[in-house]
């Protein structure tokens, strides 16, 4: 996977990997190492990690500030139709459309 043994030991001890590592981890395992996301907040975190994005990078893609994106990941729903549409595209991986 191109990581140090220390990183793997840290992950096994419960330390979360850097966001950019999740695509490699998913490819190595053959599955996503989290429970099936149910809430919008869980789906946002899963999609962001699936693509190896930090919260800052996800916010930039969605054209919102990092604080707004953070509130969405903590359970607040996007209020505007434009944001709801962009979030839906992000979750389906079609943000470039």
N, C-alpha and C positions, 0 to 999 in steps of 0.2 A: 504493500500500500504506500510505500515511500514515507513512512513515519518512523520515529525512533521507538525503541522498546519502552522507553519511559512514557511516551504518549499512550501506548497501549495499556501499560500498567495503570496510568492515571485514569483512563477510560473505564477499566475494569473496577477501579475503586470508586467510580461514580462521578468523576470529573467529566463535564461535557466537552466534546471536541470543539475545535473552532468550526464555525459555520461552513467555511470553505472546504472542510474535510468530508462533509456528509455525502456528497455524490460518490466519492471514492469508497466510503464505508458501505453505502448502499450497494454499489457494484460488487464489492468484495463479498458481502453477506448474501446478496441476491434478494434482499427484501429491506423494507424501511424499518429501522429498529425502534419503533414507537407504536403505541396502540393506535387503532384506527381513529383518526380525528373525527369528532362529532360536531363540536361548536365551530362557529366561524373563526374564533380566536385560534383554536387548535389547528384548523385547516390552514390558516395563514402561516403559523409556525412551521407546519409540515411542508407546505409549498416552498417557503423561503429556504428551509434547510435542504430540501430536495434539490434545489438549484444552487446550493452553496453560497447563498447570499447573507450578508449581515442585515440587520434591521435598517441600517442607514442606506444600504444599497437597494433594498426592497422599497423603502420610502421614495427614493429617487426615481425608481422605475414607475412607481404609482403617482409620481408628481405631487407628493405631499411632504410635509416636514416630518422629521423623525419622531417628534412627540405625538403627532396625529397617528402615525403608523403604530407606534408603541401602544397607544390607547386601544387600537383595534386588536392588537395581539393580547391585550389584557381584558378583552371582552366587550368593549364599546363598539357598537355597530356604526358603519359609515352612514352619515346622515343624508348626503346629497345623492341624487340619482347618478351623477357622473362618477362619484367615488364608488358607489355600489357596482356600477358597470365595470369600472377598472379593476376592482377587487375580484369580480367574477372572472374576468379575463386572466388575471394573475393566477387564480386558483386552477384554471384549466390549461395554463401554460401558453395562452394566446395573447399575451400582452402586446406583442408587436403588430397585431392586426388593427 
